[in-house]
Every structure is written in structure tokens, then in C-alpha cells.
Amino acid sequence: MVMVTYLLFVVGIYLLIEGAGWIVDSSSSIAKKLGVSSLIIGLTVVAFGTSLPELLVGIFSALRGVSEVSLGNIVGSNIANILLILGITAMIGSVKIKSETVWKQIPFALLAAFVLFALSSGALSGKAVFLSISDGLILLSLFAIFIYYIFQTAKKDKKKVSLSREINTTNWKIVLKLVAGLVGIYFGGRWVVDGAVFIAGQLGLSEYLISATIIAIGTSLPELVVCIMAVLKKNIDLAVGNVIGSNIFNILWVLGIVPFVGVLSIPSFVVFDIAIMFLATVLLFAFMFIGEKHGLTRRDGIIFVSIYVLYIVFLIIRG
């Protein structure tokens, strides 16, 4: 039984990664057929697909009453997305970021991180803090504003982007891939949450530690794959849009929905991690004006990854 649980945990992470990949591929094919730009695809379609693992983990952990798994996964994934994913991406090749992303999308990610910090800051006094349905509505309202802005941008972009002639995949294959991806992340989400709770109990570790490290890195792998492929194909807009969009989706969409499913408590120690997530976003914004303007250099990537390694060491020591 123990081996089966460990096996399902590993298979669950694999299904989350593969399922998200299938959803991203099929959704991107649809978007490209409609003539949507790479940045918009990254900020919406790809960000949605790569955030689905976090959503499924969040829903199942809320239903199981283990909110630390959900919160650890979201916060850990967002930190990994900036420091690890963009760090590795910058180490592979210089990442040039559009002015619009610097001045509009990154600040929106900063706003999302700050709002979450503000909603959870009450935990610093030692009191039990919960993300309520009203908090969820605040997050979802901001998410609606973000989506409205993206669609307004998409309307302008569509005038500049011709319909793609490169997508030869038939419609039924695209739909089949989409359905397979949704089924994959459903079972993957269930098995990952069950496995995380079991492993934490077996090893005497906190559920938050497991979710902020193993699960967070696991569910961030789709972003890493998308970013590396985007850089190698010289499609930087897709890579950056994917990371920024995914972080916004994780906070405003996923954490906006989870309170409607079950209680989401915020332990006092997690506020520090949320602050790290906010500071990582601030650092990303600051680096847009240090060294290479509106871009990340290989040096920046090394700094990002080094900070991430220190954060993981801190998590392990904290336990």
C-alpha cells in the first residue's frame, strides 16, 4: 500500500505535467488558428493551461481539509516561476521583455502578490486567518479586470496578426488532446494531494514543506518546458507571458476559487513565504532597469537561481 501511494504520487505529478502540456498545445493551436499574438497566448491560454495543476491541487486539498498543501503549492510555484524558471531561461539565453509587459503585466503580478500579502498579514499577530468567500470575490474581481485588459489588448493585436497557416492539426485531434489533458490533470491532482499528505506523515515533515518544494517544482515544470522551448525558438514573448500570466492566474484565479470549495487557512509562518513571492516579483521589475534595459541577462539568471536555492535551503531548515 505504501509503495502504491508513492507510485501514484509520482504518476500524479507526471499526469499534471503531461496533462497541462496537452492542454497548452491544443489551446495554443486554437488561438493561433484565430490569429492571436504570442504574448496574448502566453498571458492567457498557456498561463491558464500551466495553472490548471495548481487549481486541481488547490481544489482537492481544500476538499481534503489540508489547505497548507494548496497554499504551499501556489506560493512555492510562483516563487519557482520567477526565480527558478525565468532564472534558468535567462541563463540559457538573454531574455528581452516588451515595454508593455514591464509597465503593465509585471505591475499587475505585483498587485496580485501584494493583495494576497495584505489578506494574509493578519496571521502575523498569531491569530488564525482564513481566506473567506469575500476574499475570493476580491481576488476574482481583480482577475476579471486582468482578463478584460488582456482581451482589449488582444483586439488591438489581432489587427496586426494575420491568421496562422502553420496549424495543420485537424479540429477533432485538438479537441481530443484537450480532453485527454483535462482527464490527466484531474487524476494527477487527486493522487498528488493524497501522496503529499501521506509522505508528510511518513517522513514527519510538514505538508507545507512537501507542497512548497516537491509539488511546487513539479507543477512548475510545464512553465519551465514552455519557457525553454520558447527561448530556443526565439519566441521570448511566449516565455515571459507564460510566467507572468501563470503567477497572476495562480493568485487571482486559483486562490479566488478555492475558498468557494473549502476552508483555506493561512498559518503565520506562510506570510514570510508570501513576502518572498512579492519581493521576487519586485526584483524582476527592478532588474528591468538594471544592466540590460527591459531584459534579463545570464548574470541576472544566476542571481535568481542562487536566491531560489537559498530559499529552498531555508524551507528545509524550517521544516
C-alpha positions, 0 to 999 in steps of 0.5 A: 500500500505504501509503495502504491501511494508513492507510485501514484504520487509520482504518476500524479505529478507526471499526469499534471505535467503531461496533462497541462502540456496537452492542454497548452498545445491544443489551446495554443493551436486554437488561438493561433488558428484565430490569429492571436499574438504570442504574448496574448497566448502566453498571458492567457491560454498557456498561463491558464493551461500551466495553472490548471495543476495548481487549481486541481491541487488547490481544489482537492486539498481544500476538499481534503481539509489540508489547505497548507498543501494548496497554499504551499503549492501556489506560493512555492510555484510562483516563487519557482516561476520567477526565480527558478524558471525565468532564472534558468531561461535567462541563463540559457539565453538573454531574455528581452521583455516588451515595454508593455509587459514591464509597465503593465503585466509585471505591475499587475503580478505585483498587485496580485502578490501584494493583495494576497500579502495584505489578506494574509498579514493578519496571521502575523499577530498569531491569530488564525486567518482564513481566506473567506468567500469575500476574499475570493470575490476580491481576488476574482474581481481583480482577475476579471479586470486582468482578463478584460485588459488582456482581451482589449489588448488582444483586439488591438493585436489581432489587427496586426496578426494575420491568421496562422497557416502553420496549424495543420492539426485537424479540429477533432485531434485538438479537441481530443488532446484537450480532453485527454489533458483535462482527464490527466490533470484531474487524476494527477491532482487527486493522487498528488494531494493524497501522496503529499499528505501521506509522505508528510506523515511518513517522513514527519515533515510538514505538508507545507514543506512537501507542497512548497518544494516537491509539488511546487517544482513539479507543477512548475515544470510545464512553465519551465518546458514552455519557457525553454522551448520558447527561448530556443525558438526565439519566441521570448514573448511566449516565455515571459507571458507564460510566467507572468500570466501563470503567477497572476492566474495562480493568485487571482484565479486559483486562490479566488476559487478555492475558498468557494470549495473549502476552508483555506487557512493561512498559518503565520509562518506562510506570510514570510513565504508570501513576502518572498513571492512579492519581493521576487516579483519586485526584483524582476521589475527592478532588474528591468532597469538594471544592466540590460534595459527591459531584459534579463541577462545570464548574470541576472539568471544566476542571481535568481537561481542562487536566491531560489536555492537559498530559499529552498535551503531555508524551507528545509531548515524550517521544516 
